[in-house]
Amino acid sequence: MTTEHALFLRAINTGARRVTNEQLLAPLVAAGFADVSAYQAAGNLLVSADGNEAVDLEPDVLTALLSDAYGFDTPVFVRSGIELQSVVERCPFTAAQIAATSGMVQVTFMGDRPSAEQISAVADITPAEDLVSFDGSEWFWLPVDGVSGSKLSVRAVEHIVGPMTMRTLGTVRRILDRLG
């Protein structure tokens, strides 16, 4: 039985850092992953784990593998298709809340579930006009004026909760569709 997974890599093809799709996929192919593909050349990788014991989906193992291959730190956040479906279903914002903004729902994948103290610290720096909700190892953000128009510092949030990577809810839905 094949299990589909999405690997969300942090900070791929941002700034001066450029990695082609072929370079993104090569270390995973060499490690034995089946049906590996990239989505949007932005650190979204889709893989099938076919039961081969050589294939390891542990985030720490993947982070080490890809960091070594790419030559820079590459945190990896792994979600199965079932987990991504849950993410989409758990979006806490209503259609009316989303329509009242010029922003898009952002989903941030974290390695660990944040503590109550970390969630409180993020709440303390969140502008009143933005909506933020933590749920498990994801946090949802609806910036009223879009990410670039928000006063919420993503770097500050990452400093509080640890490594993370963000995608729009629309991107998560499209990846889920590709996983089938």
ROMAR-681730 format. One record per residue (C-alpha): residue in one letter; chain; x, y, z. Coordinates in nm, 4 decimals. Layout:
N
<type->a, mol->A, u->X, v->Y, w->Z>
...
***
This chain:
180
<type->m, mol->A, u->0.0000, v->0.0000, w->0.0000>
<type->t, mol->A, u->0.1347, v->0.3443, w->-0.0944>
<type->t, mol->A, u->0.1079, v->0.6366, w->0.1418>
<type->e, mol->A, u->0.1335, v->0.9858, w->-0.0021>
<type->h, mol->A, u->0.3100, v->1.2625, w->0.1882>
<type->a, mol->A, u->0.3896, v->1.6271, w->0.1389>
<type->l, mol->A, u->0.7233, v->1.7606, w->0.2540>
<type->f, mol->A, u->0.7234, v->2.1327, w->0.3253>
<type->l, mol->A, u->1.0751, v->2.2750, w->0.3181>
<type->r, mol->A, u->1.1578, v->2.6035, w->0.4824>
<type->a, mol->A, u->1.3104, v->2.8940, w->0.2879>
<type->i, mol->A, u->1.3615, v->2.7318, w->-0.0517>
<type->n, mol->A, u->1.4012, v->2.9702, w->-0.3463>
<type->t, mol->A, u->1.3880, v->3.2817, w->-0.1326>
<type->g, mol->A, u->1.6279, v->3.5713, w->-0.1607>
<type->a, mol->A, u->1.9450, v->3.4783, w->-0.3469>
<type->r, mol->A, u->1.9010, v->3.1073, w->-0.2725>
<type->r, mol->A, u->1.7912, v->2.9140, w->-0.5831>
<type->v, mol->A, u->1.7396, v->2.5396, w->-0.6116>
<type->t, mol->A, u->1.6016, v->2.3844, w->-0.9291>
<type->n, mol->A, u->1.3324, v->2.1179, w->-0.9144>
<type->e, mol->A, u->1.5905, v->1.8616, w->-1.0258>
<type->q, mol->A, u->1.8203, v->1.9627, w->-0.7379>
<type->l, mol->A, u->1.5274, v->1.9558, w->-0.4934>
<type->l, mol->A, u->1.4333, v->1.6011, w->-0.5910>
<type->a, mol->A, u->1.7745, v->1.4376, w->-0.6427>
<type->p, mol->A, u->1.8551, v->1.3530, w->-0.2776>
<type->l, mol->A, u->1.5113, v->1.2016, w->-0.2235>
<type->v, mol->A, u->1.5316, v->0.9886, w->-0.5368>
<type->a, mol->A, u->1.8765, v->0.8706, w->-0.4280>
<type->a, mol->A, u->1.7325, v->0.7822, w->-0.0844>
<type->g, mol->A, u->1.4722, v->0.5518, w->-0.2427>
<type->f, mol->A, u->1.1552, v->0.7583, w->-0.2538>
<type->a, mol->A, u->0.9026, v->0.6673, w->-0.5232>
<type->d, mol->A, u->0.6994, v->0.9077, w->-0.7343>
<type->v, mol->A, u->0.8826, v->1.2167, w->-0.6118>
<type->s, mol->A, u->0.7673, v->1.5492, w->-0.7535>
<type->a, mol->A, u->0.7949, v->1.9186, w->-0.6754>
<type->y, mol->A, u->0.5029, v->2.1563, w->-0.6604>
<type->q, mol->A, u->0.5537, v->2.5253, w->-0.7466>
<type->a, mol->A, u->0.9354, v->2.5112, w->-0.7047>
<type->a, mol->A, u->0.8909, v->2.6591, w->-0.3597>
<type->g, mol->A, u->0.9914, v->2.3771, w->-0.1288>
<type->n, mol->A, u->0.6768, v->2.1673, w->-0.1671>
<type->l, mol->A, u->0.7675, v->1.8063, w->-0.2397>
<type->l, mol->A, u->0.5288, v->1.5169, w->-0.2905>
<type->v, mol->A, u->0.6491, v->1.1639, w->-0.2200>
<type->s, mol->A, u->0.5161, v->0.8132, w->-0.2038>
<type->a, mol->A, u->0.6483, v->0.5850, w->0.0654>
<type->d, mol->A, u->0.5983, v->0.2365, w->-0.0712>
<type->g, mol->A, u->0.6883, v->0.0370, w->0.2375>
<type->n, mol->A, u->1.0575, v->0.0267, w->0.1455>
<type->e, mol->A, u->1.2437, v->0.0195, w->0.4759>
<type->a, mol->A, u->1.5181, v->0.2378, w->0.3268>
<type->v, mol->A, u->1.2696, v->0.5251, w->0.3033>
<type->d, mol->A, u->1.2633, v->0.7340, w->0.6206>
<type->l, mol->A, u->1.0007, v->1.0054, w->0.6640>
<type->e, mol->A, u->1.1277, v->1.1293, w->1.0001>
<type->p, mol->A, u->1.1622, v->1.5092, w->0.9782>
<type->d, mol->A, u->1.5052, v->1.5102, w->1.1481>
<type->v, mol->A, u->1.6383, v->1.2497, w->0.9043>
<type->l, mol->A, u->1.4976, v->1.4396, w->0.6048>
<type->t, mol->A, u->1.6307, v->1.7705, w->0.7375>
<type->a, mol->A, u->1.9807, v->1.6243, w->0.7669>
<type->l, mol->A, u->1.9601, v->1.4588, w->0.4240>
<type->l, mol->A, u->1.8421, v->1.7734, w->0.2451>
<type->s, mol->A, u->2.0613, v->2.0150, w->0.4404>
<type->d, mol->A, u->2.3670, v->1.8089, w->0.3447>
<type->a, mol->A, u->2.2582, v->1.7911, w->-0.0196>
<type->y, mol->A, u->2.1684, v->2.1593, w->-0.0571>
<type->g, mol->A, u->2.4501, v->2.3051, w->0.1527>
<type->f, mol->A, u->2.2249, v->2.5089, w->0.3838>
<type->d, mol->A, u->1.9900, v->2.4408, w->0.6749>
<type->t, mol->A, u->1.6633, v->2.3008, w->0.5390>
<type->p, mol->A, u->1.4022, v->2.2235, w->0.8060>
<type->v, mol->A, u->1.1429, v->1.9769, w->0.6738>
<type->f, mol->A, u->0.7819, v->1.9448, w->0.7903>
<type->v, mol->A, u->0.6100, v->1.6195, w->0.6884>
<type->r, mol->A, u->0.2343, v->1.5787, w->0.6547>
<type->s, mol->A, u->0.0422, v->1.2816, w->0.5158>
<type->g, mol->A, u->-0.2537, v->1.3304, w->0.2868>
<type->i, mol->A, u->-0.4841, v->1.2496, w->0.5787>
<type->e, mol->A, u->-0.3117, v->1.5124, w->0.7935>
<type->l, mol->A, u->-0.3432, v->1.7723, w->0.5166>
<type->q, mol->A, u->-0.7130, v->1.6957, w->0.4815>
<type->s, mol->A, u->-0.7453, v->1.7598, w->0.8529>
<type->v, mol->A, u->-0.5603, v->2.0912, w->0.8175>
<type->v, mol->A, u->-0.8035, v->2.2071, w->0.5489>
<type->e, mol->A, u->-1.1030, v->2.0982, w->0.7566>
<type->r, mol->A, u->-0.9696, v->2.2695, w->1.0706>
<type->c, mol->A, u->-0.9433, v->2.6159, w->0.9154>
<type->p, mol->A, u->-1.0936, v->2.8245, w->1.1978>
<type->f, mol->A, u->-1.2026, v->3.1250, w->0.9929>
<type->t, mol->A, u->-1.5514, v->3.1697, w->0.8550>
<type->a, mol->A, u->-1.6238, v->3.2624, w->0.4951>
<type->a, mol->A, u->-1.7428, v->3.6028, w->0.6204>
<type->q, mol->A, u->-1.4160, v->3.6628, w->0.8090>
<type->i, mol->A, u->-1.2121, v->3.5722, w->0.5024>
<type->a, mol->A, u->-1.4276, v->3.7874, w->0.2712>
<type->a, mol->A, u->-1.3823, v->4.0870, w->0.5030>
<type->t, mol->A, u->-1.0061, v->4.0919, w->0.4394>
<type->s, mol->A, u->-0.7707, v->4.1473, w->0.1489>
<type->g, mol->A, u->-0.5491, v->3.8697, w->0.2848>
<type->m, mol->A, u->-0.5422, v->3.4957, w->0.2328>
<type->v, mol->A, u->-0.5511, v->3.2314, w->0.5020>
<type->q, mol->A, u->-0.1950, v->3.1279, w->0.5846>
<type->v, mol->A, u->-0.1155, v->2.7845, w->0.7289>
<type->t, mol->A, u->0.2088, v->2.7517, w->0.9171>
<type->f, mol->A, u->0.3563, v->2.4076, w->0.9726>
<type->m, mol->A, u->0.5610, v->2.3646, w->1.2888>
<type->g, mol->A, u->0.7637, v->2.0694, w->1.4076>
<type->d, mol->A, u->0.6078, v->2.0630, w->1.7517>
<type->r, mol->A, u->0.2865, v->2.1651, w->1.9205>
<type->p, mol->A, u->0.3548, v->2.5003, w->2.0894>
<type->s, mol->A, u->0.3111, v->2.5421, w->2.4635>
<type->a, mol->A, u->0.0440, v->2.7623, w->2.6180>
<type->e, mol->A, u->0.3185, v->3.0130, w->2.6998>
<type->q, mol->A, u->0.4334, v->3.0247, w->2.3371>
<type->i, mol->A, u->0.0773, v->3.0715, w->2.2118>
<type->s, mol->A, u->0.0270, v->3.3521, w->2.4628>
<type->a, mol->A, u->0.3505, v->3.5194, w->2.3514>
<type->v, mol->A, u->0.2354, v->3.5113, w->1.9876>
<type->a, mol->A, u->-0.1046, v->3.6522, w->2.0905>
<type->d, mol->A, u->0.0776, v->3.9395, w->2.2631>
<type->i, mol->A, u->0.2473, v->4.0466, w->1.9365>
<type->t, mol->A, u->-0.0463, v->3.9830, w->1.7016>
<type->p, mol->A, u->-0.2100, v->4.3034, w->1.5746>
<type->a, mol->A, u->-0.5757, v->4.3330, w->1.6785>
<type->e, mol->A, u->-0.6926, v->4.3372, w->1.3153>
<type->d, mol->A, u->-0.5281, v->4.0033, w->1.2273>
<type->l, mol->A, u->-0.6756, v->3.6683, w->1.3252>
<type->v, mol->A, u->-0.4488, v->3.3908, w->1.4551>
<type->s, mol->A, u->-0.5445, v->3.0439, w->1.5754>
<type->f, mol->A, u->-0.3182, v->2.7591, w->1.6883>
<type->d, mol->A, u->-0.4337, v->2.4005, w->1.6401>
<type->g, mol->A, u->-0.1903, v->2.1185, w->1.7050>
<type->s, mol->A, u->0.1337, v->2.1682, w->1.5166>
<type->e, mol->A, u->-0.0189, v->2.4214, w->1.2767>
<type->w, mol->A, u->-0.1198, v->2.7811, w->1.3209>
<type->f, mol->A, u->-0.3637, v->2.9610, w->1.1012>
<type->w, mol->A, u->-0.3264, v->3.3313, w->1.0266>
<type->l, mol->A, u->-0.5658, v->3.5620, w->0.8471>
<type->p, mol->A, u->-0.3835, v->3.8922, w->0.7960>
<type->v, mol->A, u->-0.6464, v->4.1560, w->0.7219>
<type->d, mol->A, u->-0.4214, v->4.3445, w->0.4786>
<type->g, mol->A, u->-0.2220, v->4.0466, w->0.3512>
<type->v, mol->A, u->0.1103, v->3.9161, w->0.4778>
<type->s, mol->A, u->0.3121, v->4.2121, w->0.3517>
<type->g, mol->A, u->0.0575, v->4.4595, w->0.4931>
<type->s, mol->A, u->0.0485, v->4.3056, w->0.8401>
<type->k, mol->A, u->0.2436, v->4.4349, w->1.1363>
<type->l, mol->A, u->0.2878, v->4.0788, w->1.2644>
<type->s, mol->A, u->0.6509, v->3.9775, w->1.2305>
<type->v, mol->A, u->0.6760, v->3.6207, w->1.1049>
<type->r, mol->A, u->1.0385, v->3.6155, w->1.2243>
<type->a, mol->A, u->0.9247, v->3.7100, w->1.5736>
<type->v, mol->A, u->0.6686, v->3.4291, w->1.5704>
<type->e, mol->A, u->0.9350, v->3.1833, w->1.4571>
<type->h, mol->A, u->1.1630, v->3.3047, w->1.7351>
<type->i, mol->A, u->0.8854, v->3.2165, w->1.9806>
<type->v, mol->A, u->0.7645, v->2.8802, w->1.8419>
<type->g, mol->A, u->1.0745, v->2.7500, w->1.6632>
<type->p, mol->A, u->1.1317, v->2.6513, w->1.3012>
<type->m, mol->A, u->0.8246, v->2.6679, w->1.0810>
<type->t, mol->A, u->0.7185, v->2.7202, w->0.7216>
<type->m, mol->A, u->0.4111, v->2.8934, w->0.5832>
<type->r, mol->A, u->0.1820, v->2.8230, w->0.2853>
<type->t, mol->A, u->-0.1521, v->2.9650, w->0.1822>
<type->l, mol->A, u->-0.4540, v->2.7483, w->0.2508>
<type->g, mol->A, u->-0.5121, v->2.7471, w->-0.1263>
<type->t, mol->A, u->-0.1670, v->2.5958, w->-0.1820>
<type->v, mol->A, u->-0.2371, v->2.3322, w->0.0839>
<type->r, mol->A, u->-0.5648, v->2.2454, w->-0.0935>
<type->r, mol->A, u->-0.3917, v->2.2157, w->-0.4317>
<type->i, mol->A, u->-0.1212, v->1.9918, w->-0.2850>
<type->l, mol->A, u->-0.3903, v->1.7772, w->-0.1238>
<type->d, mol->A, u->-0.5618, v->1.7469, w->-0.4629>
<type->r, mol->A, u->-0.2339, v->1.6333, w->-0.6207>
<type->l, mol->A, u->-0.1853, v->1.3710, w->-0.3504>
<type->g, mol->A, u->-0.5255, v->1.2300, w->-0.4455>
***
